[in-house]
């Protein structure tokens, strides 16, 4: 007896693989290339010490180390919060004016995925790697928005996203320049 609906046989249909936009291919390629060196594959910023007091002094001493692990983690998390807020406002503005349901749905999906990715990067184990991951994520997003998403998918109605990425790209590279001296 075939599985499925009564009177219908269960057929295996071979679906064509989706044709990814060139941006998706670049992101997948970049992700594969960066995976071995991203935050998940690095060791913690400081080696464990014998007492937790010594460890907290090492992480929290702003005068001795202005880019301590805890401060850097807070900076990345604050940046991520600001990015997600600005991104969601820009996407909401676009969604409220877009009449095409497919574009609205796509924008909603990207809004959630980009926000979740930013928060994942901000919560990484190694703040130094997280900072670099965030910088690459924002710069690649800015490039993709300018070269694919606005001209090819969303149109000029999504121009507020461009302003968000320009501001965020400048801010994240300012933070990188403070740490990488």
LUMGUDREN-248484 format. One line per field, with one value per residue: y, x, z of N, C-alpha, C, CB in turn; residue number from 0. Coordinates in Angstrom, 3 decimals. Glycine has a CB too. Example, Ala and Ser with C-alpha at 12.3 -4.5 7.8 and 13.67 -1.06 7.14 Angstrom:
<recs>
n.y = (-5.690 -2.250)
n.x = (13.190 12.850)
n.z = (7.800 7.080)
ca.y = (-4.500 -1.060)
ca.x = (12.300 13.670)
ca.z = (7.800 7.140)
c.y = (-3.300 0.030)
c.x = (13.200 12.900)
c.z = (7.800 7.870)
cb.y = (-4.473 -0.598)
cb.x = (11.308 14.084)
cb.z = (9.046 5.725)
resi = (0 1)
</recs>
This chain:
<recs>
n.y = (-1.173 2.143 4.997 8.065 10.291 8.993 7.177 8.416 8.004 7.765 9.708 10.202 13.172 14.778 17.661 20.656 22.080 25.010 28.109 29.922 33.346 35.217 36.440 34.772 32.557 33.667 34.301 31.758 30.586 32.306 31.833 29.134 29.375 30.993 29.603 27.798 29.668 31.269 32.543 30.248 28.406 29.274 29.808 30.771 34.271 34.813 32.796 30.296 31.128 30.579 31.599 32.968 35.651 36.808 36.351 37.930 40.433 40.662 40.737 42.981 45.296 48.425 50.456 49.138 47.470 48.555 47.318 45.031 41.668 41.485 44.118 44.429 42.471 43.579 45.893 44.808 43.551 45.765 47.126 45.259 45.306 47.931 47.822 45.822 47.069 49.384 48.146 46.653 48.722 49.981 47.875 47.504 49.932 49.660 47.349 48.292 49.952 48.432 46.725 44.248 40.994 38.820 40.111 41.458 39.320 38.127 40.206 40.277 37.784 38.086 40.159 38.966 36.874 38.258 39.796 37.756 36.525 38.566 38.779 36.253 36.321 38.388 37.156 35.440 33.214 34.166 37.400 38.957 37.563 37.621 40.349 40.750 38.955 40.245 42.633 41.727 40.544 42.797 44.414 42.700 42.439 45.070 45.354 43.343 44.307 46.704 45.746 43.663 43.228 45.709 46.804 44.532 43.077 44.274 46.975 50.623 51.414 50.264 51.812 52.996 50.921 50.958 53.253 52.404 50.330 51.758 53.441 51.528 50.055 51.945 52.420 49.860 49.358 51.415 50.506 48.176 49.306 50.448 48.249 46.643 47.535)
n.x = (0.848 0.694 2.263 0.905 -1.679 -5.059 -5.734 -3.737 -0.475 2.768 5.186 8.539 9.908 12.179 13.677 14.810 17.934 18.050 18.707 21.167 21.654 24.497 25.652 24.991 26.538 29.092 29.027 28.722 31.121 32.981 32.312 33.019 35.737 36.495 35.697 37.570 39.153 37.559 35.765 34.985 37.012 39.182 41.355 40.619 40.899 42.466 44.598 43.539 43.676 45.030 43.406 40.144 39.954 42.320 41.958 39.682 40.740 42.576 40.899 39.314 40.828 40.987 42.934 45.366 44.990 43.408 41.828 40.613 39.402 36.752 35.819 36.032 34.239 31.848 31.795 31.475 29.005 27.386 27.665 26.452 23.822 23.093 23.378 21.451 19.081 19.009 19.017 16.611 14.740 15.152 14.504 11.822 10.744 11.082 9.495 6.977 6.351 6.532 4.789 4.808 4.322 6.145 8.657 8.396 8.209 10.709 12.353 11.623 12.544 15.343 15.820 15.485 17.389 19.864 19.990 20.068 22.479 24.307 24.005 24.894 27.578 28.427 28.257 30.410 33.090 35.744 36.561 38.269 38.422 35.715 35.298 36.700 35.258 32.779 33.404 34.047 31.599 29.854 31.074 30.975 28.221 27.505 28.704 27.280 24.671 24.877 25.712 24.004 21.443 19.939 20.025 19.134 17.090 15.480 15.245 15.260 13.673 14.633 16.707 17.237 18.524 21.063 22.173 22.286 24.183 26.431 26.974 27.388 29.549 31.597 31.731 32.402 34.924 36.342 36.391 37.888 40.320 41.110 41.722 43.504 46.470)
n.z = (0.000 -0.932 0.592 1.917 0.775 0.602 -2.296 -3.709 -4.867 -3.427 -4.659 -5.608 -6.228 -8.189 -7.451 -8.883 -8.026 -6.030 -7.578 -6.451 -5.699 -6.771 -4.588 -2.393 -2.963 -2.652 0.085 1.245 0.384 1.603 4.271 4.528 4.150 6.286 8.530 9.875 11.216 12.709 15.613 17.034 16.802 18.267 21.094 24.526 25.534 27.800 29.805 32.133 35.590 38.915 40.955 41.127 41.653 40.730 38.061 37.494 38.011 35.951 33.705 34.185 34.587 33.661 33.349 33.046 30.844 28.237 26.313 27.445 27.843 28.884 28.601 25.835 24.991 25.964 24.397 21.815 22.125 22.714 20.296 18.580 19.567 18.899 16.106 15.431 16.296 14.646 12.141 12.210 12.396 9.907 8.133 8.910 8.074 5.304 4.823 5.509 3.390 1.119 -1.430 -2.655 -1.773 -1.711 -1.639 0.773 2.566 2.152 3.052 5.754 6.584 6.159 7.922 10.465 10.320 9.912 12.243 14.202 13.521 14.057 16.853 17.616 16.848 18.545 21.015 21.137 22.200 22.225 22.410 20.785 18.327 17.828 17.391 14.981 13.380 13.422 12.119 9.530 8.888 8.853 6.881 4.639 4.466 3.849 1.327 -0.094 0.071 -1.377 -3.885 -4.631 -3.166 -2.930 -5.653 -7.126 -5.813 -3.596 -4.329 -4.570 -2.487 -0.241 0.591 3.185 4.510 3.445 4.604 7.262 7.105 6.189 8.365 10.418 9.396 9.442 12.230 13.301 12.224 13.389 16.018 15.662 14.894 17.305 18.852 17.383 17.406)
ca.y = (0.000 3.334 5.986 9.364 10.489 7.892 7.326 9.058 7.265 8.605 9.836 10.985 14.168 15.381 19.110 21.345 22.805 26.437 28.898 30.941 34.555 35.181 36.832 33.607 31.742 34.322 34.168 30.375 30.394 33.028 31.111 27.924 29.762 31.596 28.716 27.318 30.729 32.110 32.547 28.929 27.630 29.929 29.569 31.966 35.398 34.672 31.450 30.210 31.369 29.762 32.139 33.744 37.071 37.215 36.341 39.086 41.624 40.695 41.101 44.224 46.404 49.289 51.244 48.281 46.895 49.201 46.427 43.754 40.748 41.836 45.392 44.182 41.737 44.568 46.767 44.072 43.354 47.068 47.363 44.360 45.840 49.127 47.353 45.128 48.071 50.203 47.262 46.329 49.928 50.178 46.838 47.792 51.031 49.087 46.420 49.046 50.611 47.462 46.108 42.880 40.095 38.032 40.970 41.707 38.094 37.995 41.222 39.837 36.665 38.620 40.965 38.058 36.147 39.152 40.120 36.579 36.328 39.582 38.412 35.070 36.788 39.182 36.264 34.442 32.951 34.998 38.722 39.442 36.932 38.134 41.681 40.585 38.343 41.278 43.571 41.069 40.383 44.092 44.841 41.839 42.811 46.352 45.070 42.572 45.203 47.642 45.110 42.698 43.305 46.915 46.902 43.363 42.432 45.157 48.268 51.823 51.567 49.745 52.690 53.179 49.872 51.413 54.184 51.607 49.628 52.723 53.858 50.398 49.719 52.925 52.217 48.620 49.471 52.266 49.637 47.290 50.074 50.661 46.998 46.184 48.610)
ca.x = (0.000 1.528 2.097 0.408 -3.116 -5.794 -5.907 -2.555 0.744 3.874 6.173 9.729 10.074 13.504 13.583 16.025 18.563 17.768 19.811 21.519 22.276 25.950 25.989 24.918 27.713 30.235 28.910 29.030 32.548 33.689 32.063 33.839 37.138 36.737 35.285 38.660 39.811 36.582 35.819 34.784 38.239 40.282 41.387 40.197 41.809 43.419 44.726 42.967 44.610 44.759 42.279 39.214 40.212 43.370 41.369 38.805 41.576 43.161 39.879 38.622 41.729 40.957 44.146 46.447 44.692 42.166 41.026 40.512 38.415 35.394 35.451 35.863 32.981 30.766 31.801 30.887 27.580 26.737 27.621 25.448 22.504 22.855 23.208 20.165 18.012 18.985 18.654 15.186 13.973 15.250 13.703 10.408 10.374 10.955 8.359 5.718 6.074 6.595 3.498 5.037 4.361 7.385 9.748 8.179 8.554 12.159 12.929 11.392 13.466 16.693 15.864 15.684 18.654 21.007 20.014 20.518 23.903 25.041 23.996 25.740 28.973 28.696 28.371 31.463 33.983 36.940 36.132 39.119 37.928 34.358 35.404 37.058 34.107 31.748 33.863 33.889 30.154 29.276 31.629 30.403 26.811 27.443 29.005 26.176 23.525 25.117 25.914 22.966 20.114 19.197 19.758 18.533 15.982 14.581 15.079 15.662 12.862 15.442 17.869 17.619 19.475 22.391 22.644 22.624 25.447 27.534 27.274 27.919 30.868 32.541 31.881 33.094 36.347 36.931 36.663 38.992 41.572 41.491 42.234 44.655 47.463)
ca.z = (0.000 -0.981 1.651 1.459 0.798 -0.014 -3.733 -4.274 -4.574 -2.976 -5.723 -5.312 -7.267 -8.172 -7.576 -9.307 -6.927 -6.182 -8.128 -5.483 -6.252 -6.661 -3.228 -1.518 -3.230 -2.013 1.538 1.582 0.168 2.664 5.514 4.528 4.282 7.592 9.611 10.714 11.970 13.394 17.065 17.611 16.742 18.963 22.535 25.262 25.537 28.898 30.332 33.469 36.692 40.089 41.709 40.302 41.888 39.794 36.728 37.314 37.938 34.612 32.740 34.486 34.868 32.495 33.182 32.595 29.527 27.822 25.489 28.137 27.270 29.307 27.972 24.412 24.846 26.136 23.223 20.691 22.404 22.531 18.854 18.020 19.939 18.087 14.720 15.289 16.412 13.429 11.036 12.291 12.033 8.453 7.488 9.161 7.183 3.967 4.793 5.576 2.112 0.018 -1.735 -3.125 -0.628 -1.732 -1.171 2.207 3.269 2.064 3.943 7.137 6.819 6.281 9.148 11.591 10.161 10.128 13.667 14.952 13.241 14.810 18.274 17.762 16.793 19.756 22.161 20.915 23.333 22.153 21.937 19.684 17.103 17.620 16.804 13.568 12.714 13.257 11.093 8.231 8.686 8.492 5.587 3.596 4.340 3.131 -0.070 -0.674 -0.042 -2.475 -5.183 -4.997 -2.573 -3.317 -7.095 -7.753 -5.103 -2.868 -4.988 -3.835 -1.265 0.863 0.779 4.591 4.901 3.030 5.637 8.443 6.878 6.121 9.741 11.174 8.856 9.979 13.676 13.654 11.890 14.416 17.167 15.278 14.922 18.710 19.416 16.598 17.317)
c.y = (1.232 4.272 7.278 9.442 9.300 8.175 7.980 8.214 8.242 8.600 10.624 11.908 14.768 16.868 19.664 22.065 24.295 27.169 30.050 32.188 34.485 35.567 35.627 32.702 32.335 34.157 32.749 30.080 31.080 32.321 29.856 28.261 30.284 30.680 28.223 28.408 31.610 31.874 31.155 28.125 28.244 29.617 30.851 33.022 35.279 33.221 31.419 30.422 30.555 30.274 32.952 35.240 37.585 37.279 37.562 40.378 41.776 41.186 42.496 45.425 47.350 50.070 50.393 47.765 47.466 48.313 45.056 42.937 41.157 43.144 45.212 43.437 42.693 45.478 46.082 43.866 44.657 47.398 46.523 44.857 47.045 48.746 46.724 46.119 48.899 49.377 46.973 47.539 50.160 49.126 47.081 48.921 50.515 48.225 47.180 49.723 49.646 46.804 44.654 41.958 39.278 38.855 41.258 40.497 37.886 38.986 40.817 38.712 37.181 39.458 40.078 37.356 37.029 39.544 38.966 36.330 37.324 39.226 37.185 35.462 37.537 38.305 35.229 34.317 33.874 36.361 39.281 38.868 37.414 39.508 41.595 39.940 39.378 42.259 42.979 40.915 41.689 44.541 44.004 42.149 44.108 46.140 44.355 43.445 46.124 46.964 44.147 43.047 44.546 46.963 45.727 42.786 43.450 46.479 49.427 52.107 51.117 50.598 52.964 52.098 50.274 52.350 53.436 50.947 50.582 53.162 52.725 49.993 50.676 52.676 50.956 48.701 50.449 51.418 48.691 48.050 50.370 49.418 46.531 47.325 48.040)
c.x = (0.891 1.218 1.540 -1.093 -3.827 -6.005 -4.725 -1.338 1.850 4.954 7.368 9.968 11.453 13.362 14.898 16.614 18.312 18.963 20.083 22.019 23.777 26.401 26.008 26.123 28.951 30.195 29.240 30.518 33.356 33.510 32.906 35.309 37.455 36.411 36.451 39.302 38.834 36.640 35.672 36.082 39.405 40.240 40.977 41.297 42.860 43.449 44.124 44.041 44.192 43.576 41.392 39.433 41.277 42.822 40.497 39.606 42.170 42.143 39.325 39.534 41.797 42.246 45.282 46.221 43.364 41.274 40.931 39.374 36.988 34.932 35.196 34.558 31.794 30.659 31.136 29.398 26.799 26.606 26.519 24.036 22.142 22.585 21.827 19.008 17.889 18.541 17.158 14.328 13.989 14.436 12.208 9.901 10.171 9.694 7.030 5.363 6.035 5.230 3.635 5.229 5.650 8.569 9.613 8.576 10.065 12.848 12.768 12.350 14.888 16.856 16.180 17.035 19.864 21.121 20.529 22.010 24.749 25.116 24.857 27.210 29.322 28.884 29.476 32.383 35.189 36.558 36.986 38.649 36.517 34.366 35.746 35.925 33.024 32.141 33.688 32.399 29.515 29.783 31.075 28.928 26.631 27.688 27.827 24.945 23.679 25.187 24.797 21.572 19.329 18.979 18.963 17.307 15.011 14.315 15.424 14.782 13.638 16.681 18.200 18.577 20.899 22.978 23.049 23.984 26.626 27.953 27.940 29.316 31.928 32.788 32.673 34.575 37.059 37.285 37.838 40.312 42.028 42.166 43.489 45.641 48.859)
c.z = (0.000 0.172 1.073 1.568 0.157 -1.503 -4.431 -3.930 -4.196 -4.047 -5.206 -6.490 -7.134 -8.444 -8.069 -8.116 -7.125 -6.746 -7.177 -6.205 -6.006 -5.255 -2.298 -1.730 -2.574 -0.499 1.969 1.428 1.267 4.001 5.619 4.731 5.677 8.758 10.462 11.569 12.724 14.891 17.682 17.669 17.483 20.443 23.257 25.297 26.628 29.336 31.726 34.533 37.898 40.884 40.796 40.501 40.916 38.381 36.503 37.280 36.547 33.592 32.956 34.716 33.675 32.284 32.608 31.171 29.027 26.972 26.145 27.543 27.628 28.665 26.480 24.141 24.985 24.924 22.031 20.905 22.251 21.041 18.208 18.335 19.080 16.627 14.524 15.375 15.139 12.223 11.036 11.951 10.530 7.700 7.698 8.281 5.754 3.852 4.789 4.254 0.932 -0.185 -2.188 -1.920 -0.568 -1.229 0.315 3.039 3.283 3.007 5.407 7.504 7.037 7.534 10.351 11.496 10.423 11.600 14.502 14.736 14.019 16.293 18.541 17.762 18.073 20.983 22.036 22.128 23.366 21.591 20.801 18.360 16.787 16.980 15.320 12.775 12.440 12.157 9.693 7.900 8.212 7.125 4.436 3.383 3.584 1.641 -0.754 -0.872 -1.237 -3.844 -5.585 -4.473 -2.979 -4.829 -7.672 -7.092 -4.520 -3.569 -4.066 -2.617 -0.035 1.124 2.246 5.106 4.553 4.092 6.908 8.252 6.757 7.516 10.523 10.700 9.406 11.462 14.008 13.325 12.810 15.656 16.867 15.364 16.356 19.295 18.698 16.400 17.157)
cb.y = (0.000 4.054 6.249 9.627 11.791 7.676 8.116 10.518 6.397 8.111 10.522 10.074 15.259 14.710 19.756 22.336 22.500 27.051 29.423 30.415 35.853 36.112 37.873 32.830 31.600 35.807 34.550 29.430 30.930 34.483 30.754 27.151 30.815 32.846 27.541 26.685 31.575 31.839 33.445 28.171 27.428 31.434 29.096 31.593 36.680 35.601 30.991 28.856 32.872 29.704 32.995 33.373 37.307 36.248 35.076 39.145 41.565 39.307 40.114 44.027 45.884 50.236 51.858 47.115 45.328 50.447 46.310 43.964 39.322 41.951 46.440 43.390 40.601 45.413 47.175 42.716 42.791 48.179 47.041 42.935 46.230 50.088 46.332 44.040 48.995 50.817 45.953 45.813 51.161 50.126 45.457 48.144 52.137 48.254 45.460 50.093 51.669 46.384 46.908 42.815 39.166 37.518 42.285 42.066 36.894 38.217 42.594 39.375 35.673 39.444 41.707 37.024 35.563 40.414 40.512 35.337 36.461 40.954 38.152 34.061 37.700 40.168 35.570 34.805 31.522 34.326 39.691 39.070 35.397 38.188 42.509 39.742 37.199 42.034 43.945 39.681 39.909 45.151 44.745 40.358 42.929 47.352 44.216 41.373 46.022 48.394 44.376 41.346 43.264 48.179 47.015 42.331 41.540 45.425 48.419 53.014 50.765 48.313 53.998 53.198 48.542 52.128 55.221 50.537 48.781 53.948 54.309 49.214 49.767 54.354 52.145 47.435 49.907 53.421 48.821 46.728 51.389 51.031 45.912 45.624 49.509)
cb.x = (-0.964 1.342 3.435 0.833 -3.490 -7.155 -7.131 -2.393 1.168 4.442 5.561 10.974 8.981 14.445 13.195 15.741 20.094 17.367 19.484 22.581 21.666 26.584 25.003 23.618 27.931 30.266 27.498 28.219 32.959 33.187 30.601 33.652 37.487 35.944 34.550 39.703 40.634 35.167 34.750 33.742 38.619 40.238 42.804 39.792 41.040 43.051 46.207 42.280 44.675 45.973 42.762 37.758 40.656 44.563 40.557 37.762 42.689 43.680 38.769 37.781 43.129 39.819 44.566 46.606 44.637 42.478 41.620 40.297 38.682 35.326 36.555 37.053 32.886 30.998 33.240 31.585 27.387 27.534 28.988 25.645 22.481 24.064 24.312 20.014 18.272 20.374 19.442 14.833 14.535 16.723 14.091 10.192 11.458 12.197 8.417 5.803 7.110 7.676 2.788 6.277 3.171 7.670 9.776 6.708 7.857 12.632 12.266 9.931 13.434 17.041 14.518 14.555 18.748 20.876 18.634 19.711 24.181 24.383 22.566 25.458 29.205 27.560 27.082 32.284 34.452 38.040 36.147 40.598 37.950 33.608 36.461 38.328 33.539 31.518 35.339 34.595 29.480 29.612 33.163 30.580 26.177 28.477 30.283 25.831 23.354 26.398 27.213 23.350 20.231 19.945 21.057 19.516 16.517 15.135 13.658 15.634 11.552 15.859 17.630 16.377 19.123 22.319 21.552 21.537 25.352 27.131 25.986 26.975 30.851 32.018 30.514 32.466 36.519 35.953 35.396 38.779 41.399 40.253 41.170 44.200 47.402)
cb.z = (1.218 -2.302 2.370 0.027 0.079 0.698 -4.004 -3.743 -5.781 -1.609 -6.972 -5.038 -7.187 -9.214 -6.240 -10.464 -6.847 -4.849 -9.571 -4.502 -5.616 -7.694 -2.718 -1.763 -4.731 -2.374 2.008 0.710 -1.211 2.761 5.627 3.222 3.249 7.718 9.044 9.858 11.049 12.867 17.600 16.815 15.343 18.742 22.998 26.687 25.703 30.088 30.352 33.670 37.050 40.971 42.885 40.636 43.351 39.857 36.516 38.431 38.986 34.216 32.785 35.677 35.220 32.607 34.520 33.547 29.593 27.068 24.075 29.651 27.751 30.836 28.194 23.864 25.897 27.401 22.863 20.506 23.817 23.258 18.210 18.561 21.428 18.173 14.353 16.372 17.611 13.166 11.118 13.688 12.755 8.001 8.023 10.625 7.208 3.628 6.002 6.669 1.853 0.296 -2.807 -4.075 -0.666 -3.154 -1.960 2.476 2.623 0.613 3.699 7.328 5.631 5.065 9.366 11.649 8.766 9.252 14.139 14.538 11.738 14.632 18.747 16.637 15.555 20.005 22.375 19.675 23.293 21.280 23.081 19.926 17.237 18.936 17.545 13.437 13.565 14.584 11.331 8.228 9.988 9.560 5.607 3.963 5.704 3.705 -0.172 0.218 1.236 -2.225 -5.176 -4.493 -1.090 -2.853 -7.830 -7.833 -3.994 -1.519 -5.489 -4.758 -1.380 0.572 0.075 5.454 4.218 1.651 5.962 8.715 5.630 5.281 10.459 11.065 7.309 9.761 14.334 12.928 10.439 14.795 17.536 13.843 14.151 19.553 19.350 15.231 18.558)
resi = (0 1 2 3 4 5 6 7 8 9 10 11 12 13 14 15 16 17 18 19 20 21 22 23 24 25 26 27 28 29 30 31 32 33 34 35 36 37 38 39 40 41 42 43 44 45 46 47 48 49 50 51 52 53 54 55 56 57 58 59 60 61 62 63 64 65 66 67 68 69 70 71 72 73 74 75 76 77 78 79 80 81 82 83 84 85 86 87 88 89 90 91 92 93 94 95 96 97 98 99 100 101 102 103 104 105 106 107 108 109 110 111 112 113 114 115 116 117 118 119 120 121 122 123 124 125 126 127 128 129 130 131 132 133 134 135 136 137 138 139 140 141 142 143 144 145 146 147 148 149 150 151 152 153 154 155 156 157 158 159 160 161 162 163 164 165 166 167 168 169 170 171 172 173 174 175 176 177 178 179 180)
</recs>
